[in-house]
Amino acid sequence: MIRTRFAPSPNGSLHLGHAYAAIVAHDLAREAGGDFLLRIEDIDGARSRPELAGEFRADLAWLGLAWDGEVLQSARLGRYAEAGERLKEMGLLYPCRCTRAEIAQAAREIGPDGPVYPGTCRNRAVEIGGGVSWRLDVGKALERTGPLSWEDRIAGMQQARPQIFGDVVLLRKDAPASYHLAATLDDAADGITLVTRGADLFAATHIHRLLQALLDLPVPAWHHHPLLLDEDGRKLAKRRNAPSLADRRASGEDGWALAASLRGGNFPAGISLSGILHRAP
C-alpha cells in the first residue's frame, strides 16, 4: 500500500508552495487508496515554534486535506542518537570543529548545499565535546555499500552519487540530527513508500539512499515535484515573506477553491524543476 507524508518545519507559517507539496502527497496517496501522514519536523532548536503545529493543521483542513496519522519529530531523538552510535561503531563518522567560514575558505568545489567540505578533520585528532559536529565519511561508506541506485517517478532511475555533497554532517552541534539523518530515519519508521518533496531536494536523495543502505532501512520510491515560484522567478520561501496560508485563511479566501486551482495547474508565477540534477538519459 502506498504511504506518503507532508513534513513541514514549524519555523514559519506555511505558504502556497507548502500547500502544493501537501496536495501532491495527499492526492498521490488517495488515488492509490493509501495513507497520508503529517509529520512535524520540530527539532531545529530555537527556530522551532511549537504553536505553529496547530496553525499547520488548520491550514491543511482549510485546503480540504485529511491525514491518517501525525508524528512529532521531537519524539524520536533516541532513534537519531542510536543511529549515530551505530555509524560511529562502523567507523563511518568523525568529529569536526570547522566553522562555515573555514569551510568556505578551504573548499575546492561547490556542491548542492554550497561549498563542499574538504575533509579537514577526517584524519586528525579532534577534541570531543561541545561544539562538535559528526560527519559521514562518504568515501569509506561507499566502499562498504558499493554502487547504489534509486527511482524518482519523474526523472526515472538514478545512480546514487552522494560524493557530490562531500562528507555531510549527520549529528549537528546545535540540533539532535541533520535533515539527512532525521528524514531518512523518519521515513523508514513511518513506513513511507513514496517520498514526495520539492525538486530542490532532489540531490539530497543521493545521501539518503546511502544512509538507507548503511542502516539496513527499506528503500521507498521518490517523487520530486516542481517548485512554485514568486514574481521574481525564485522559489517561494518563508524568509522572503511569501504570503502565508494562515493570512489567506483569515481573509476569508476559499481554501478548497485554492486547492482545486493548484490541482488544475494554475500557479501564480510559474513552476520550476531546476532543482533536479543528473536526470537519467
C-alpha positions as CSV (number, residue, x, y, z in Angstrom):
1,M,0.0,0.0,0.0
2,I,1.3,3.5,-0.8
3,R,2.1,5.7,2.1
4,T,3.1,9.4,1.8
5,R,3.8,12.2,4.2
6,F,3.8,16.0,4.4
7,A,6.6,17.1,6.7
8,P,6.7,20.9,7.5
9,S,9.1,22.5,9.9
10,P,7.5,24.9,12.5
11,N,9.9,27.7,11.9
12,G,7.4,29.9,10.0
13,S,3.9,29.8,8.5
14,L,3.1,27.7,5.5
15,H,2.7,29.4,2.1
16,L,1.4,28.4,-1.3
17,G,4.4,26.2,-2.1
18,H,3.7,24.2,1.0
19,A,0.1,23.9,0.0
20,Y,1.1,22.4,-3.3
21,A,3.5,20.0,-1.7
22,A,0.8,18.8,0.7
23,I,-1.7,18.4,-2.1
24,V,0.7,16.3,-4.2
25,A,1.5,14.0,-1.2
26,H,-2.2,13.8,-0.2
27,D,-3.6,13.1,-3.7
28,L,-1.0,10.5,-4.7
29,A,-1.9,8.5,-1.6
30,R,-5.6,8.9,-2.0
31,E,-5.6,8.0,-5.7
32,A,-3.9,4.7,-4.8
33,G,-6.1,4.0,-1.8
34,G,-3.2,4.7,0.6
35,D,-2.3,6.7,3.7
36,F,-1.2,10.3,4.0
37,L,0.7,11.3,7.2
38,L,1.5,14.6,8.8
39,R,5.0,14.9,10.3
40,I,6.0,18.0,12.2
41,E,9.8,18.4,11.9
42,D,10.4,20.2,15.2
43,I,14.0,19.6,16.2
44,D,15.6,22.8,14.8
45,G,16.4,24.2,18.2
46,A,15.2,27.8,19.0
47,R,13.9,28.2,15.5
48,S,11.1,25.7,16.1
49,R,7.9,27.3,17.3
50,P,5.5,24.6,18.8
51,E,2.5,26.8,18.4
52,L,2.7,26.7,14.6
53,A,1.8,23.0,14.6
54,G,-1.8,23.9,15.3
55,E,-1.7,26.5,12.5
56,F,-0.5,23.9,10.1
57,R,-3.3,21.5,11.0
58,A,-5.8,24.3,10.4
59,D,-4.2,25.2,7.1
60,L,-4.4,21.6,5.8
61,A,-8.1,21.3,6.9
62,W,-8.8,24.6,5.2
63,L,-7.4,23.1,2.0
64,G,-9.7,20.1,2.3
65,L,-6.9,17.7,3.2
66,A,-7.3,14.9,5.8
67,W,-4.5,12.9,7.2
68,D,-4.3,9.4,8.7
69,G,-1.8,10.0,11.5
70,E,0.6,12.5,12.9
71,V,4.1,12.3,14.2
72,L,6.3,14.8,16.1
73,Q,10.0,14.5,15.1
74,S,11.0,15.5,18.7
75,A,9.6,12.2,19.9
76,R,12.4,10.4,18.1
77,L,15.6,11.8,19.5
78,G,16.6,8.4,20.9
79,R,16.3,6.9,17.4
80,Y,18.7,9.5,15.9
81,A,21.2,9.0,18.7
82,E,21.1,5.3,18.3
83,A,21.7,5.5,14.5
84,G,24.6,7.9,15.2
85,E,26.2,5.5,17.6
86,R,25.8,2.7,15.1
87,L,27.6,4.6,12.4
88,K,30.3,5.6,14.8
89,E,30.8,1.9,15.7
90,M,31.1,1.2,12.0
91,G,33.9,3.7,11.8
92,L,32.0,6.0,9.4
93,L,31.6,9.1,11.5
94,Y,34.3,11.5,12.6
95,P,34.1,14.7,14.7
96,C,34.6,18.1,13.2
97,R,35.0,21.6,14.7
98,C,35.3,23.5,11.4
99,T,33.3,26.7,11.1
100,R,31.3,27.6,7.9
101,A,33.8,30.4,7.2
102,E,36.7,28.0,7.4
103,I,35.0,25.5,5.1
104,A,34.2,28.2,2.6
105,Q,37.8,29.3,2.6
106,A,39.2,25.8,2.2
107,A,36.6,24.3,-0.1
108,R,37.7,23.5,-3.7
109,E,34.2,22.5,-5.0
110,I,30.7,23.7,-4.8
111,G,28.0,21.1,-4.2
112,P,24.2,21.0,-3.9
113,D,24.4,22.6,-0.4
114,G,27.2,25.0,-1.2
115,P,31.0,24.7,-0.5
116,V,31.9,21.0,-0.3
117,Y,33.7,20.1,2.9
118,P,37.3,19.3,2.0
119,G,37.8,16.7,4.7
120,T,39.9,18.9,7.0
121,C,39.1,16.9,10.2
122,R,38.8,13.4,8.6
123,N,42.3,12.2,9.7
124,R,43.2,14.5,12.6
125,A,42.5,14.4,16.3
126,V,39.6,16.5,17.3
127,E,38.6,17.1,21.0
128,I,35.2,15.6,21.7
129,G,32.7,17.8,23.5
130,G,30.5,20.9,23.0
131,G,30.8,22.5,19.6
132,V,31.5,19.2,17.7
133,S,29.6,18.0,14.7
134,W,29.9,14.4,13.4
135,R,30.4,13.9,9.7
136,L,29.9,10.9,7.5
137,D,33.0,9.7,5.7
138,V,31.2,9.3,2.4
139,G,34.1,7.6,0.6
140,K,34.5,4.9,3.3
141,A,30.7,4.5,3.4
142,L,30.6,3.8,-0.4
143,E,33.4,1.3,-0.1
144,R,31.1,-0.6,2.3
145,T,27.9,-0.4,0.3
146,G,29.1,-0.5,-3.3
147,P,27.1,1.1,-6.1
148,L,23.5,2.2,-5.2
149,S,20.6,3.4,-7.2
150,W,17.2,4.9,-6.6
151,E,14.0,5.7,-8.5
152,D,12.3,9.0,-9.0
153,R,8.9,8.8,-10.6
154,I,9.5,11.9,-12.7
155,A,13.3,11.6,-13.5
156,G,13.5,7.8,-13.6
157,M,16.2,5.6,-12.3
158,Q,19.2,7.3,-10.8
159,Q,22.7,6.2,-9.8
160,A,23.4,7.3,-6.2
161,R,26.2,9.9,-6.2
162,P,26.5,11.0,-2.5
163,Q,30.0,12.2,-3.1
164,I,28.7,15.4,-4.7
165,F,28.0,16.6,-1.1
166,G,31.3,15.7,0.4
167,D,31.4,14.4,4.0
168,V,28.0,15.7,5.2
169,V,27.1,16.4,8.9
170,L,24.7,13.9,10.3
171,L,24.9,14.8,14.0
172,R,24.8,18.6,14.4
173,K,26.3,20.6,17.2
174,D,23.2,22.7,17.5
175,A,20.5,20.0,17.0
176,P,20.0,16.3,17.6
177,A,20.4,15.3,13.9
178,S,20.8,16.8,10.5
179,Y,17.9,16.8,8.0
180,H,19.6,14.0,6.1
181,L,19.7,11.6,9.0
182,A,16.4,12.6,10.6
183,A,14.3,12.5,7.4
184,T,15.8,9.1,6.4
185,L,15.1,7.5,9.7
186,D,11.6,9.1,10.0
187,D,10.5,7.9,6.6
188,A,11.6,4.3,7.5
189,A,9.8,4.5,10.9
190,D,6.7,5.8,9.3
191,G,6.6,3.2,6.6
192,I,6.7,5.8,3.8
193,T,6.7,4.0,0.5
194,L,6.7,7.2,-1.7
195,V,8.7,10.2,-0.6
196,T,7.2,13.4,-2.1
197,R,9.0,16.7,-1.9
198,G,10.2,19.6,-4.0
199,A,12.7,19.4,-6.8
200,D,15.1,21.5,-4.7
201,L,15.7,18.4,-2.5
202,F,16.3,16.0,-5.5
203,A,20.1,15.9,-4.9
204,A,19.6,15.1,-1.1
205,T,18.3,11.7,-2.1
206,H,21.8,10.6,-3.1
207,I,22.8,10.9,0.6
208,H,19.5,9.4,1.9
209,R,19.9,6.3,-0.3
210,L,23.4,5.8,1.1
211,L,22.1,6.1,4.7
212,Q,19.4,3.5,3.9
213,A,22.0,1.1,2.7
214,L,24.2,1.6,5.8
215,L,21.4,1.4,8.3
216,D,19.5,-1.5,6.6
217,L,16.4,0.6,6.0
218,P,13.7,0.0,3.5
219,V,14.0,1.9,0.2
220,P,11.0,3.9,-1.0
221,A,10.4,5.5,-4.4
222,W,10.6,9.2,-4.7
223,H,8.5,11.9,-6.4
224,H,10.2,15.3,-6.7
225,H,7.6,17.7,-7.8
226,P,8.0,21.2,-9.3
227,L,8.6,24.2,-7.2
228,L,6.2,27.2,-7.2
229,L,8.0,30.5,-8.0
230,D,7.4,34.0,-6.9
231,E,7.2,37.0,-9.3
232,D,11.0,37.3,-9.5
233,G,11.3,33.7,-10.6
234,R,12.6,32.4,-7.3
235,K,11.3,29.6,-5.1
236,L,8.6,30.7,-2.7
237,A,10.2,30.9,0.7
238,K,9.3,31.8,4.2
239,R,12.4,34.0,4.5
240,R,11.2,36.1,1.6
241,N,7.8,36.7,3.2
242,A,5.7,34.6,0.8
243,P,2.0,35.2,1.7
244,S,1.0,32.7,4.4
245,L,-1.9,30.3,4.2
246,A,-2.9,31.4,7.6
247,D,-3.3,35.0,6.3
248,R,-5.3,33.8,3.3
249,R,-7.5,31.7,5.6
250,A,-8.1,34.7,7.9
251,S,-9.0,36.9,5.0
252,G,-11.9,34.6,4.1
253,E,-10.4,33.0,1.0
254,D,-11.9,29.7,0.0
255,G,-9.2,27.0,0.7
256,W,-11.0,24.2,-1.2
257,A,-11.1,26.5,-4.3
258,L,-7.4,27.3,-3.9
259,A,-6.6,23.6,-3.7
260,A,-8.6,23.0,-6.8
261,S,-6.8,25.8,-8.6
262,L,-3.4,24.3,-7.7
263,R,-4.5,20.9,-8.9
264,G,-5.6,22.4,-12.2
265,G,-2.1,23.9,-12.7
266,N,-3.0,27.5,-12.0
267,F,0.2,28.7,-10.5
268,P,0.5,32.5,-9.8
269,A,4.0,32.9,-11.2
270,G,5.0,29.6,-12.7
271,I,6.9,26.5,-11.6
272,S,10.4,25.1,-11.9
273,L,12.1,21.7,-12.0
274,S,15.5,23.2,-12.0
275,G,16.5,21.5,-8.7
276,I,16.6,18.1,-10.4
277,L,20.1,17.1,-11.2
278,H,21.6,14.3,-13.2
279,R,18.4,13.3,-14.9
280,A,18.6,9.8,-16.2
281,P,19.1,9.6,-20.0
